[in-house]
């Protein structure tokens, strides 16, 4: 892989957003165990066309995300494809943390008393970043939780796997259209005990190669190929 176009470290509790052109690789790496990065994706040109988790999972016949999977929008476009993944499981089911859930899990830890060590949550971080792009609460939709695993037991109950993410775990996505990416490096909403996690995450952006006809993501499922074809039509 060539030198990154951008390299940043997202500390625990950090928020981040950027409009990223089509044809970029976005690599996230957990620099300590136990990271969770909640993520939202939007069509940067027409943000009403945004990540649709139910359609993505239905098309992929899955309840988790990993290499080969394509994140699909409300209009059936491919927003981004997962081209590399060291973990094999990322959570699209459990949503994201709020101020209330963080306080219930870890106690009251506000800015007035703790300054930069206060406990942040994904909902408020999303809203701060979305406001920078003219978006707000109605635009907060179902998100992905990178580095986290939630499975379903035989009774249909969601089970959070607390030791899923080791130090050095990574995932790489390829943008299939111009996207607005919004990130919150905050605790998973199903982590309800222990210390407030503060695992920093390395974010790097690279230039991607052209998507070939034998691309792994394109051929993972027929639905992936159709979503990629729809996105490619936008750039003819």
C-alpha positions as CSV (number, residue, x, y, z in Angstrom):
1,X,0.0,0.0,0.0
2,X,1.3,3.5,-0.9
3,X,1.8,6.3,1.5
4,X,-1.5,7.6,3.0
5,X,-3.1,10.8,1.7
6,X,-4.3,11.4,5.3
7,X,-3.3,9.8,8.6
8,X,-5.0,10.8,11.9
9,X,-5.4,9.2,15.3
10,X,-8.9,9.3,16.8
11,X,-8.6,9.2,20.6
12,X,-11.2,7.5,22.7
13,X,-14.4,9.6,22.7
14,X,-13.4,11.4,19.5
15,X,-15.7,12.4,16.7
16,X,-14.7,12.9,13.0
17,X,-16.3,13.5,9.6
18,X,-15.1,14.1,6.1
19,X,-16.4,14.2,2.5
20,X,-14.3,11.5,0.8
21,X,-14.2,11.1,-3.0
22,X,-15.0,8.0,-4.8
23,X,-12.0,5.6,-5.3
24,X,-10.4,6.0,-1.9
25,X,-9.4,3.3,0.7
26,X,-10.3,4.1,4.3
27,X,-8.3,2.0,6.8
28,X,-9.1,1.9,10.5
29,X,-6.8,0.2,13.0
30,X,-7.4,-0.3,16.7
31,X,-4.3,0.8,18.5
32,X,-5.4,-0.8,21.8
33,X,-7.8,-3.7,22.6
34,X,-11.5,-3.0,22.8
35,X,-12.2,-0.3,20.2
36,X,-15.6,0.5,18.9
37,X,-16.1,3.0,16.1
38,X,-19.7,3.9,15.3
39,X,-20.1,5.0,11.7
40,X,-22.6,6.7,9.4
41,X,-22.3,6.9,5.6
42,X,-24.1,9.3,3.2
43,X,-24.0,10.2,-0.5
44,X,-21.9,13.3,-0.3
45,X,-23.8,14.9,-3.2
46,X,-27.3,13.9,-2.2
47,X,-27.3,13.0,1.5
48,X,-30.9,11.9,1.6
49,X,-29.4,8.8,-0.1
50,X,-27.7,7.3,2.9
51,X,-26.7,4.0,4.5
52,X,-29.6,1.6,4.7
53,X,-28.7,-1.2,7.1
54,X,-31.8,-3.3,6.7
55,X,-31.4,-3.4,2.9
56,X,-27.7,-4.1,3.2
57,X,-28.2,-7.1,5.5
58,X,-31.1,-8.4,3.5
59,X,-29.2,-8.3,0.2
60,X,-26.1,-9.9,1.8
61,X,-28.1,-12.6,3.6
62,X,-26.1,-11.8,6.8
63,X,-26.4,-10.2,10.3
64,X,-22.8,-9.0,10.5
65,X,-20.3,-7.3,8.2
66,X,-16.9,-8.4,6.9
67,X,-14.7,-8.6,3.8
68,X,-16.6,-8.7,0.5
69,X,-19.7,-6.9,1.9
70,X,-21.0,-3.8,0.2
71,X,-22.7,-1.1,2.3
72,X,-25.8,-0.1,0.3
73,X,-27.8,3.1,0.3
74,X,-31.6,3.8,0.3
75,X,-31.4,4.1,-3.5
76,X,-29.6,0.7,-3.8
77,X,-26.2,2.4,-4.6
78,X,-22.9,1.0,-3.2
79,X,-21.6,3.6,-0.8
80,X,-18.5,1.6,0.2
81,X,-17.1,-1.9,0.0
82,X,-15.2,-3.8,2.7
83,X,-12.0,-4.9,0.9
84,X,-10.0,-6.1,3.9
85,X,-10.8,-7.2,7.4
86,X,-8.7,-8.9,10.1
87,X,-11.7,-9.5,12.5
88,X,-14.3,-11.1,10.3
89,X,-17.3,-9.6,12.2
90,X,-18.5,-6.0,12.6
91,X,-21.8,-5.1,14.3
92,X,-24.7,-3.5,12.2
93,X,-27.5,-4.3,14.7
94,X,-27.1,-2.7,18.1
95,X,-27.2,1.1,17.2
96,X,-25.1,3.6,19.1
97,X,-24.6,5.0,22.6
98,X,-26.4,8.0,24.0
99,X,-25.8,10.3,27.0
100,X,-28.3,8.3,29.0
101,X,-26.8,4.9,28.2
102,X,-23.3,6.1,28.9
103,X,-24.2,7.5,32.3
104,X,-26.1,4.3,33.2
105,X,-23.1,2.1,32.3
106,X,-20.2,4.2,33.5
107,X,-21.6,6.8,35.8
108,X,-21.7,10.6,35.6
109,X,-18.5,12.1,34.2
110,X,-19.1,15.6,32.8
111,X,-16.8,18.2,31.3
112,X,-17.2,20.6,34.1
113,X,-15.5,18.2,36.6
114,X,-13.3,16.2,34.3
115,X,-12.5,18.4,31.3
116,X,-11.2,16.4,28.4
117,X,-11.6,13.1,30.3
118,X,-15.4,13.5,30.3
119,X,-17.5,10.6,29.0
120,X,-18.7,11.2,25.4
121,X,-21.4,9.3,23.5
122,X,-21.9,8.5,19.9
123,X,-25.3,10.2,19.5
124,X,-24.1,13.6,20.6
125,X,-20.9,13.2,18.6
126,X,-22.9,12.3,15.5
127,X,-25.0,15.4,15.9
128,X,-22.0,17.7,16.3
129,X,-20.4,16.3,13.1
130,X,-23.6,16.2,11.1
131,X,-24.3,19.9,11.9
132,X,-21.0,20.8,10.1
133,X,-22.6,19.5,6.9
134,X,-26.0,21.0,7.2
135,X,-27.6,17.8,8.7
136,X,-29.2,17.0,12.0
137,X,-31.2,14.6,14.2
138,X,-33.6,13.5,11.4
139,X,-30.5,12.3,9.5
140,X,-29.2,9.9,12.2
141,X,-30.0,6.5,10.9
142,X,-29.0,2.9,11.7
143,X,-25.2,2.8,12.0
144,X,-22.3,0.3,11.8
145,X,-20.2,-0.5,14.9
146,X,-16.7,-1.3,13.5
147,X,-14.6,-3.6,15.7
148,X,-17.6,-4.9,17.7
149,X,-19.4,-8.3,17.6
150,X,-23.0,-8.9,18.6
151,X,-24.4,-12.4,18.0
152,X,-27.9,-13.8,18.5
153,X,-28.5,-16.8,20.8
154,X,-31.0,-19.6,20.3
155,X,-33.7,-17.6,22.1
156,X,-33.2,-14.6,19.8
157,X,-31.4,-12.4,22.3
158,X,-28.5,-10.2,21.3
159,X,-25.2,-11.2,22.9
160,X,-22.3,-8.7,23.1
161,X,-18.8,-10.1,22.8
162,X,-16.7,-7.9,25.0
163,X,-13.2,-9.3,24.1
164,X,-13.7,-9.3,20.3
165,X,-11.2,-6.6,19.3
166,X,-7.5,-7.1,19.9
167,X,-4.8,-4.5,19.5
168,X,-3.9,-4.1,15.8
169,X,-7.3,-5.2,14.5
170,X,-8.1,-3.4,11.2
171,X,-10.7,-3.0,8.5
172,X,-10.3,-1.3,5.1
173,X,-13.2,0.1,3.1
174,X,-13.2,1.4,-0.5
175,X,-15.5,4.3,-1.4
176,X,-17.7,3.5,-4.4
177,X,-19.1,7.0,-4.6
178,X,-18.4,10.4,-3.1
179,X,-19.4,9.8,0.6
180,X,-19.8,11.8,3.7
181,X,-18.4,9.6,6.5
182,X,-19.2,10.4,10.1
183,X,-17.4,8.5,13.0
184,X,-17.7,8.4,16.7
185,X,-15.0,6.5,18.7
186,X,-17.3,5.8,21.6
187,X,-18.3,2.8,23.7
188,X,-20.6,0.1,22.1
189,X,-24.1,0.6,23.4
190,X,-24.2,-3.0,24.8
191,X,-21.1,-2.5,26.9
192,X,-22.7,-1.8,30.2
193,X,-20.0,-2.3,32.8
194,X,-16.3,-1.9,33.6
195,X,-14.2,1.1,32.8
196,X,-15.1,3.6,30.1
197,X,-13.1,2.4,27.0
198,X,-10.6,4.8,25.5
199,X,-8.9,2.8,22.8
200,X,-7.4,5.1,20.1
201,X,-8.0,4.3,16.5
202,X,-5.7,5.1,13.6
203,X,-7.5,6.4,10.5
204,X,-5.7,6.4,7.1
205,X,-6.9,7.3,3.6
206,X,-5.2,6.0,0.4
207,X,-5.9,6.1,-3.3
208,X,-7.6,2.9,-4.4
209,X,-7.1,1.0,-7.6
210,X,-9.8,0.8,-10.2
211,X,-12.5,-1.8,-9.5
212,X,-11.9,-4.7,-11.9
213,X,-14.4,-7.1,-13.3
214,X,-13.0,-9.9,-11.1
215,X,-13.1,-7.7,-7.9
216,X,-13.8,-9.8,-4.8
217,X,-16.5,-7.5,-3.5
218,X,-18.2,-7.2,-6.9
219,X,-18.5,-10.9,-7.1
220,X,-19.3,-11.7,-3.5
221,X,-23.0,-11.8,-4.2
222,X,-25.1,-10.8,-7.3
223,X,-26.6,-8.0,-5.2
224,X,-23.1,-6.6,-4.6
225,X,-22.4,-6.4,-8.3
226,X,-25.7,-4.7,-9.0
227,X,-25.1,-2.1,-6.3
228,X,-21.7,-1.4,-7.7
229,X,-23.1,-1.0,-11.2
230,X,-25.7,1.5,-10.0
231,X,-22.9,3.6,-8.3
232,X,-20.8,3.4,-11.4
233,X,-23.6,4.8,-13.6
234,X,-23.5,8.0,-11.5
235,X,-19.9,8.7,-12.8
236,X,-20.3,7.8,-16.5
